[in-house]
Amino acid sequence: MKRSRFSMILGIALLCIWVFTSCCCYKTTGKIQKVDYKEAYNYFLNQGQERAVSSKITTQKEFDRCFGMAAFMGKGGNPTVINFKKEFVIPIVLPETDKDTDILDISLEGNERELKLIYRVKEGEQQGFFIQPIKLLIVDNAYKQAQITVYKL
């Protein structure tokens, strides 16, 4: 009788531990899902600055040090507004090139702990001038602490 009571208490304790750890682990690892982002337009990389693709920019001061505004007159000429209280930026900065280059098929997925950024680069014809292709992804601060892994296709 003592043995069966002990087995029952031990079984209930193990069940409680399993339920508790299952809930905690699910909450911290989260479910991998597509992460929404916006693209920032009308910015350029300041001369002398370099950015790793997996880096994050979390403050306006850091962003202004790395990027300048490239505003122009007409529709869509203003740079995209970024609210660093609610958002952060993931830059994709490629080396300077004299080829027509596009950053395409951008995919961002993950959770609060880790993000996977996938993109493809398409190179076109040679041009008579050099460019430095960039894409600036604006992401919600819910993913600010995530580790970013980058895959270039």
C-alpha positions in Angstrom: 0.0 0.0 0.0 2.8 2.4 0.9 4.6 1.4 -2.4 1.5 2.1 -4.5 1.0 5.5 -2.8 4.7 6.4 -3.4 4.4 5.3 -7.1 1.3 7.4 -7.5 2.9 10.5 -5.9 6.0 10.0 -7.9 3.9 9.7 -11.1 2.0 12.9 -10.4 5.2 14.8 -9.6 6.8 13.7 -12.9 3.7 14.6 -14.8 3.7 18.1 -13.1 7.4 18.6 -14.0 6.8 17.5 -17.6 3.8 19.9 -18.0 5.8 22.8 -16.4 8.9 22.3 -18.6 6.8 21.9 -21.7 5.0 25.2 -21.2 8.3 27.0 -20.3 10.2 25.6 -23.2 7.5 26.4 -25.7 7.2 30.0 -24.6 11.0 30.6 -24.8 11.7 28.9 -28.1 8.5 29.9 -29.7 7.2 28.6 -33.0 9.1 29.3 -36.2 7.0 31.5 -38.4 7.2 34.0 -41.2 8.3 37.4 -39.8 6.8 40.5 -41.3 9.1 43.4 -42.3 8.9 46.6 -44.2 11.6 47.9 -46.5 13.1 51.3 -46.0 13.6 53.4 -49.1 15.7 56.3 -50.1 18.8 55.7 -47.9 22.4 55.2 -48.9 25.4 53.8 -47.0 27.6 56.6 -45.7 31.2 56.7 -47.1 33.6 54.7 -45.0 30.9 52.6 -43.3 30.6 48.9 -43.5 27.8 46.7 -42.2 27.7 43.0 -41.7 24.4 41.5 -43.1 23.6 39.9 -39.8 24.0 43.1 -37.8 21.1 44.9 -36.2 20.7 48.7 -35.9 18.6 49.5 -32.9 19.0 53.3 -32.4 18.5 56.4 -34.5 22.1 57.5 -33.7 23.7 54.3 -34.9 21.5 54.4 -38.1 22.4 58.0 -38.9 26.1 57.2 -38.5 25.8 54.4 -41.1 23.1 55.7 -43.5 22.2 59.0 -45.1 19.0 60.2 -46.6 18.6 60.1 -50.4 15.5 62.2 -50.8 14.3 63.4 -54.1 11.3 65.5 -55.3 8.1 63.8 -56.4 6.0 60.9 -55.3 7.9 58.4 -53.0 10.8 60.8 -52.7 10.9 61.0 -48.9 12.9 58.4 -47.0 10.9 55.8 -45.1 10.3 56.8 -41.4 11.7 54.4 -38.9 10.5 54.4 -35.3 13.3 52.9 -33.3 11.1 52.8 -30.2 9.0 50.1 -31.9 11.3 48.8 -34.7 14.9 48.0 -35.6 16.7 47.6 -38.9 18.5 44.7 -40.5 20.7 45.9 -43.3 21.7 43.9 -46.3 24.8 45.7 -47.7 26.6 44.2 -50.7 30.1 45.2 -51.8 30.5 48.0 -54.4 30.0 46.7 -58.0 29.9 48.0 -61.5 27.2 45.5 -62.5 23.4 46.1 -62.3 22.6 44.2 -59.1 19.4 43.4 -57.3 18.7 41.9 -53.9 15.7 39.6 -54.4 13.5 36.9 -52.8 14.0 38.1 -49.3 12.6 35.8 -46.7 12.6 36.4 -42.9 11.4 33.7 -40.5 11.9 32.6 -37.0 10.9 33.6 -33.5 12.0 35.8 -30.6 15.2 33.9 -30.1 16.4 33.3 -33.7 15.8 34.7 -37.1 16.7 33.2 -40.5 17.2 35.7 -43.3 17.4 34.3 -46.8 18.0 36.4 -49.9 19.2 36.1 -53.5 21.4 38.4 -55.5 20.9 38.8 -59.2 23.7 40.4 -61.2 23.0 42.0 -64.6 25.0 43.8 -67.2 28.1 45.9 -66.5 27.5 49.6 -66.1 29.8 52.6 -66.5 29.6 53.5 -62.8 29.8 51.8 -59.4 26.9 51.2 -57.0 26.6 49.7 -53.6 23.4 47.7 -53.4 21.6 47.8 -50.1 18.2 46.7 -48.6 17.1 47.9 -45.2 14.5 45.7 -43.5 12.4 47.2 -40.7 11.4 44.6 -38.2 9.2 44.8 -35.1 11.1 45.1 -31.7 9.5 41.8 -30.6 12.4 40.2 -32.5 15.1 42.6 -31.3 16.9 40.0 -29.1 16.9 37.3 -31.8 20.2 35.9 -33.2 20.2 36.4 -37.0 21.5 33.7 -39.4 21.9 34.8 -43.0 21.7 32.6 -46.1 22.7 34.1 -49.5 21.3 32.0 -52.4 
